[in-house]
Amino acid sequence: MKAIRIHEYGDAGTLKLEEIPRLSIADDQVLVRVHDAGVNPIDWKIREGFMKQVMPVNFPLTIGQDFAGEVTERGKAAGEFNIGDRVFGFAQGTYAEYAAAPTSTVARIPDSIDYATAAALPTAGSTALQLVRDVAQVRPGITLLIHGAAGGVGSFATQIAKKLGARVIGTASGEDTEYLKSLGVDQVIDYKKERFEDKVKEPDVVIDLVGGDTLAHSYPVLKKGGILVTTVQPVDEQAAKKAGIRALMMIMQRKAADLAELARLVAEGAIKPRLGHTMSLSQAKQAQEMSETGKTRGKVILEVA
């Protein structure tokens, strides 16, 4: 089978399209023929070696973690899935024709959803759902400030928060203003022209998907007792204490139940991924380079089959 692998840490030039042996699966896994794979920032961060302290790898490594495809084989303990089921979720090494996925990180794709849409959901969608529902515990009437609201995670977080009845303020670049307004964002702040600190007063929650100075300047804008949650870097406990808020860094958990919830929300039209470029498996290098620039408008998808 064909797969995109790296044999060492490095730039996108380390990505190689190779022929490798077909995978075997454990009892609790399904073998999936991958139709589409989602490209995420975590993919190139692993490739570059940025994650080696927390996620050590063995080389050669097949890249990718998000997929959508169909079940071609199931383990002895994977009876909830049938051969031919359309599924999506998480696996190790999804830039490949086949991937072995534990059933705990797989869900069925509703008939109304295509493979590309499903492949855009796992990492960004699960992160957003857990940020908004579990950490921020968003409910009607809450004011939520989302930094990076037009990005992969941010656009899902925005849609989920609006569905839950929140007032959403989003920071983004000016060219994304109309897109965010189409999602129902109540106030859009162009971070290139405006300081959010001058425009926002005491939101209940800040979701930071940017880090750096944006995170540093977010502590004092929150109302006392508010919540700041970031996915990017460790929080400043001293700054949080001084501001009288709760601050934490969240790491997404891979859960089949959350994947099923995301699929339900898409099927009913409550959320919609922002799809960008679709590229072939052999274009993985260019796809990661696009992701790495941070200038893509929407999710980059690798079409495998």
N, C-alpha and C positions, 0 to 999 in steps of 0.2 A: 504494500500500500504506500501511497505518497504521503509525505509529512514534511512540515517545515521545522527544521531542527537547528540548534546551535551547539557547537562543540567547545565554546569558551564564551566568557562575557565580552561584550564589545558593542560597537555601533550596529546599525541595521545591516551592514555588509556581512555580519556573521550569520545571518539567516540563510539557510540552505534548503532547497527543495530536494529531498532524498527519497529513495525507495527503501522502506524498512519492513521487517516481518510483521505480519498481521498480529494483532493483539490477542492475548488470552484474557479471560475475565475471571474474577472471583465469584463466589456463590452469591454475594449481595450486589452484584453489578449487572448492568446490561451493556451489550456491545451495540453501539449506535453508528450507523452509516451517516456521516455528517453531511448535511446539505449546505448549511451556512454556519460560519463562525464569527462571533462578534470580536472586534478589535478594541481592547481596553488599554488605558494608560499603564495598568499593572503589568501588561504583557511586555512592554518595552522597558519598564523599570526593572523587571526580572532579568531581561536580556542584558541590560547595562550593568547589572550587578548591584543596583541600589538596594535590593531586598535581601542580599545574601546573609545578613546577620540574623534576620527573622525567618527567612525562607530559603535555607540552603538547598542546593539542587545537585543532582548527579548528571554529569554529561555523558553522552549527548542528551540534550533535553528538547522534547517536542513542545513548542510554544502554544499558548492559548488556553483559556478556561471556559469560555462561553460557547454553547453550540445549540443548533437545532437540527434534527434529523429523524431517522426512523430506527426502531429497534430491529436488529438482525439476529440477535442471540441473547439469551437471558440465563443468569446463574440459577442455581437450585433454590435460592432464597429470594428470587426476584419475581415471584408469581403474580404480583399485582400488574405486571406489564406483559403484553402479548407481542409476538413477532409481528412487525408491521406497524406497531403503534407510532404515531407521530409524537415526538417528545422534544423537550428542550431542558437546559439546565447547565450544570457545572461538571467538568471533567478535567483531568490533567492532560494537556496536549490536544487541543481541539483544532489547531491548524493542520488538519490531517483528514484523510478519507474515512477513518474510523476512530472512535474514541471509546474507552471503557469508563463508564460512569456508575458510581454507587447510587442505588435507588433512593437514598436519602437526599440526593441533590438533583432529582429528575422529576419533571411533571409532564402531563399530557398537553399537547397543543390543541386548543379548540378548533373545530372545523373552519371557523371564520377567519382564522389567523394564518398568514403565510409564514414560511420558514424564516425569511429575512427579519420580519417583525419579531418573531419569537427569539431569534438569535440576539436581538438588541436588548433583551430584557434582563438576563440573569444578574450580571454584576451591577450595572447602573440602577436597574429597577429594585433589586433587593436592598441595595444600600439606601436608596431613597425611602423605600417603605419602612425600613427599620429606623431610619433617622426621624421620620415624621410621626409614625404611629407609635413606636416603642420608646424612643428617647425623648423626643419633644412632647409626646402625648398630646398632639394637636387636637383641638376640639373647637366647636363654633365660637367665634368671637375673639379668638387669640390672634395677635399680630405677630407675624413671622417675617424676619429678614433673612433672605437667602442670598449668599454671595456666590456668584457663578450660576445664576438662575437659568441661563440658557444652555448650559452644558448638559452632558449626558445624565449625570445624577441630578443636577439642579432642575432640569426640565421635568423629570419624573417627580421630584420632591414638590415642585410648584403645583403640578396637576393633582397630586395626592392631597396636598394641604388644602387646595381649593375645594376638592370634593368633600373634605372633612369640615368645611365651613370657616376656614381661617381667612384673615386678611393678609395678603402676601405682598411684601415689598421685595423687589429683586434688583440686584446689581448686575450689570452686563455692559458690553460695549454698545454704542449707539445703533449699530446695524442690526442688533438683535431686539431692538425696542418693539417693533411691530409683532415679531414672533411672540414675545412675552405677553403683549397685550392680547394676542389671540388666545392665549392660555388663561386669560382672566386675571393676570397680575394687576393688583390695584395701584401700584406705584413702581415705575421703572426708573432706576438711577443709573445714568451713564457714568461709569467710574472713570472714564477718560476726561470728562468735563466737570464732574461734580464730586464733592467729598460726601460720602454717605453720612459721616458724622454730623454734617450740617443739615442734612435732610431728614434724618430719622430720630425720633424721640421715644425712648423707652419701649421698644418692642418686648414682647414676652419671651421670644425665642430668637436666637441667631443660629443659622446653619451655615457654617463656613466650609466652602469647597475650594478655597483659594490659598489660604495660609499667608505667611509673611506679614507684611505691614497691615494687610486687610484684617487678619486675625488679631493682631496686636491692638488695632484701633477699635475693635468690636467690644471689648470688655466694658468700657465705660458707657456705651450707648444703651445697654440693656437696663430694664427696670430692675429695681431691687428684688431679689428672689428669682430672677429670670434664669434661663438656661442657655448656655452657649455650647454647641457641639460642633466639632470639626472632624473631618476624615483625613486631614492632611499632615498634621504634625502634633506633637505633645502640647498640652495646654500649659499656660503660665498660672500655676496655682496661686501665687502671690497676687497677681493682677486680678484673678477671680475673687479672692478674698477681699481685696481692697474695694472692688466694685459691688460686693455683696451678692454675688451670683454663683450659680453652679456651672462649672465648666468641665467638659470631658471630651476625650478623643474616642470615636467609635470605630470599631473594626467590624465589617459586615460578616454575618454568619450565613453559611449556605444551608438553606432550608427548603425542602420540597413544598411545604405548606405555603411559604411565601411566594414561591414560583407559581403555584396554583392560584393564589390570590391575585398576582399580577396578571396572569392570563385571563382571569375572570374580569378584571377591571378593563383590560384592553377589549375583550369580547363585547362588553356592554357599552364601550365607547367613552368610559370615564377617563382613561389615559391613552395617550398615543405616543410611541417613540418617535423621535426626530431622526429619520433616516437620512444619511448623507450619501457617500459613495459606496457602490458595490463593485468589488474588484475580484479577480480570480486568485486562487491559492498561490499561483506563481508570482503574484504581485504583492506578496506579504511584505517585502522590503519597503515598497512605496507606501503601502497601507500604514505601516508603523511609523514611517517618517512623517506622514500626514498627521497621524495622531499626536506625534511628539511635538509638532509645531504648535498644537493647541488652537489652530486656526480653522479646523474643520467645522462646517455647519452641519451637525448631525452625526449619527453613528456610522462608522466605517465597517462594512461587512465584507467578509471574504466568502465568495461563492465557491463551494468545494465541489458540489455535484449538481 
